[in-house]
Amino acid sequence: MRNSSFSVRVILFLVVAGGIGLLIGWLVTRGEDAKVLPVPAGPTVPPVASQVAPPPEPRPHPAPIVAPPEENTMAEAPPADDAAQGTWENKLEHILLADDDDNAKADHILELIPTAPPDAQTELAQHLVNMVQDDHYAGAAGLLTNSATPSAVSTVLMNDLLNRDNNLKLPMLLDVARQDDHPLKDQAREMLEVLLQEDHGTNWDDWSSSITTWLAQNQ
């Protein structure tokens, strides 16, 4: 009985071993069938050399667009001197373009001179002498004989005076010459000497007498 049992075990072992062998063989065969067949090689293509593309050159940045400056339609405030000049110039233009006669224009210019800048006063004095007539010279005479009048203005008036009528010119020269603090006193006395052909120094009474005599003889 033990021999029969042993035989049965051996037979079962062989059957199992054979089954395992068949299973392994089938798996091996299936694995070989599953291999990918090699693809026929095509024409050989040489490998392309790896080239590193150079970095793109930096593009120049366009200059920033700047809006054109807006035209300033409002005039900037001028300095004090320029503002004063603009004022006297505008007033002078208004005076010269007015319908007044020359003596009236001269009076307006005379009023404008004290408040004008120094350079403007000289120009205004020139306009004054161009306008004022001999029979209306009192205002200009007061400006000429005033020792506080700037010398440049007095010079304009003095040069004009030399072209005036002798009845106006000679007494005016004496009025200037006799003022010790007038900047043109010496020039006025020299003019008297030239015109009268006399020299009375600082004896103003003698100068006055000589002027009266000369005018009486040269009318």
C-alpha positions in Angstrom: 0.0 0.0 0.0 2.8 2.4 0.8 4.4 1.7 -2.6 1.2 2.6 -4.5 0.9 5.9 -2.6 4.5 6.7 -3.4 4.0 5.9 -7.1 1.0 8.2 -7.2 3.0 11.0 -5.8 5.8 10.6 -8.3 3.3 10.6 -11.2 1.7 13.7 -9.9 5.0 15.5 -9.5 6.0 14.6 -13.1 2.6 15.8 -14.4 3.0 19.1 -12.5 6.6 19.5 -13.6 5.7 18.8 -17.2 2.9 21.3 -17.0 5.2 23.9 -15.6 7.7 23.2 -18.4 5.1 23.6 -21.0 3.9 26.9 -19.5 7.5 28.2 -19.4 8.1 27.2 -23.0 4.9 28.9 -24.1 5.8 32.1 -22.3 9.3 32.1 -23.8 7.9 31.6 -27.3 5.3 34.4 -26.8 8.0 36.7 -25.6 10.1 36.1 -28.7 7.1 36.7 -31.0 6.4 39.9 -29.2 9.8 41.4 -30.2 9.7 44.3 -32.5 11.1 43.5 -35.9 13.9 45.8 -37.0 12.9 48.5 -39.5 15.0 48.5 -42.7 17.5 51.3 -42.4 17.0 54.1 -44.8 19.7 56.2 -46.4 22.2 57.3 -43.9 21.8 61.0 -43.0 24.8 62.6 -41.5 24.1 64.1 -38.2 23.6 67.8 -38.3 26.2 69.6 -36.3 24.7 71.3 -33.3 24.9 75.0 -33.8 24.0 77.5 -31.2 22.2 80.4 -32.7 23.9 83.7 -31.7 21.8 85.9 -29.5 19.9 88.5 -31.4 21.5 91.8 -31.6 19.9 94.3 -29.2 17.5 96.5 -31.1 18.2 100.2 -30.6 15.7 101.8 -28.4 14.0 104.7 -30.2 14.4 108.1 -28.6 11.5 109.0 -26.4 9.0 111.1 -28.1 9.0 114.5 -26.5 6.0 116.7 -27.0 7.0 120.0 -28.5 6.9 122.8 -26.0 3.7 124.7 -26.0 4.0 128.3 -27.1 3.6 130.5 -24.1 0.9 132.9 -25.1 1.2 134.8 -21.9 4.1 137.2 -21.7 6.4 136.7 -18.7 6.5 139.5 -16.3 9.3 141.8 -17.3 11.9 143.0 -14.8 11.1 146.2 -13.0 13.2 148.4 -15.3 11.7 146.8 -18.4 8.2 147.2 -17.0 8.8 150.8 -16.4 10.2 151.2 -19.9 7.2 149.6 -21.4 5.0 152.0 -19.5 6.8 155.1 -20.7 7.0 153.9 -24.2 3.3 153.1 -24.4 2.5 156.5 -22.9 4.9 158.3 -25.3 3.3 156.5 -28.3 -0.1 157.5 -27.1 1.0 161.1 -26.7 2.6 161.3 -30.2 -0.4 159.8 -31.9 -2.9 162.0 -30.2 -4.6 164.8 -32.0 -3.2 167.5 -29.6 -1.0 170.3 -30.9 2.8 170.2 -30.4 2.8 172.3 -27.3 0.2 170.1 -25.6 2.2 167.0 -26.5 5.3 168.7 -25.1 3.4 169.3 -21.8 2.5 165.6 -21.6 6.0 164.5 -22.3 7.3 166.9 -19.7 5.0 165.3 -17.1 6.3 161.9 -18.1 10.0 162.6 -17.8 10.4 162.6 -14.0 8.8 159.1 -13.6 10.7 157.5 -16.5 14.0 155.5 -16.2 17.2 157.5 -16.6 17.8 156.3 -20.2 14.2 157.0 -21.1 14.4 160.5 -19.7 17.1 161.4 -22.3 15.0 160.1 -25.2 11.9 161.8 -23.8 13.9 165.1 -23.6 14.7 164.8 -27.3 11.0 164.4 -28.1 10.3 167.3 -25.8 12.6 169.7 -27.7 11.1 168.5 -31.0 7.6 169.5 -29.9 7.9 172.6 -27.7 7.7 176.0 -29.3 9.6 179.1 -28.3 6.4 180.8 -27.0 5.6 177.8 -24.8 9.1 177.2 -23.3 8.4 177.8 -19.7 8.1 174.1 -18.8 11.3 173.1 -20.7 13.0 176.2 -19.1 12.2 174.9 -15.6 13.6 171.5 -16.5 16.8 173.0 -17.9 17.5 175.4 -15.1 16.8 172.8 -12.4 20.2 171.7 -11.1 18.7 168.3 -10.1 17.9 167.4 -13.7 20.2 164.7 -15.0 23.1 166.1 -17.0 22.2 164.0 -20.0 18.7 165.6 -20.1 20.1 169.1 -19.5 22.6 168.5 -22.4 19.8 167.7 -24.8 18.0 170.8 -23.7 21.1 173.0 -23.9 22.0 171.9 -27.4 18.5 172.6 -28.5 18.6 176.0 -26.8 21.5 177.1 -29.0 19.2 176.9 -32.0 16.4 178.9 -30.4 15.6 182.6 -30.8 18.1 184.9 -29.2 15.5 186.4 -27.0 14.9 183.0 -25.4 18.5 181.7 -25.7 20.5 184.4 -24.1 18.5 184.9 -20.9 18.3 181.1 -20.5 22.0 180.7 -20.8 22.4 183.3 -18.1 20.0 181.5 -15.8 22.0 178.3 -16.1 25.4 180.0 -15.8 24.6 181.7 -12.5 23.7 178.5 -10.7 26.7 177.3 -8.8 25.5 173.7 -8.5 24.3 173.3 -12.1 26.3 170.7 -14.0 26.4 172.8 -17.2 27.1 176.2 -15.7 30.5 176.5 -17.2 29.3 175.6 -20.7 26.5 178.2 -20.4 28.9 181.0 -19.5 31.3 180.0 -22.3 28.3 180.2 -24.8 27.6 183.7 -23.5 31.2 184.8 -24.0 31.1 183.4 -27.6 27.8 185.0 -28.5 28.3 188.4 -26.8 32.1 188.6 -27.3 32.4 189.7 -23.7 33.6 188.2 -20.4 32.2 189.3 -17.1 33.3 186.4 -15.1 30.7 185.8 -12.4 29.4 189.3 -12.4 25.8 188.4 -13.3 24.5 191.9 -13.3 27.0 192.9 -16.0 26.0 189.8 -18.0 22.4 190.8 -17.7 23.1 194.3 -18.9 25.2 193.0 -21.8 22.4 190.7 -22.9 19.8 193.5 -22.8 22.1 195.8 -24.9 22.9 193.1 -27.4 19.3 192.1 -27.9 18.4 195.8 -28.4 21.1 196.2 -31.0 20.4 192.9 -32.9 16.6 192.9 -33.4 
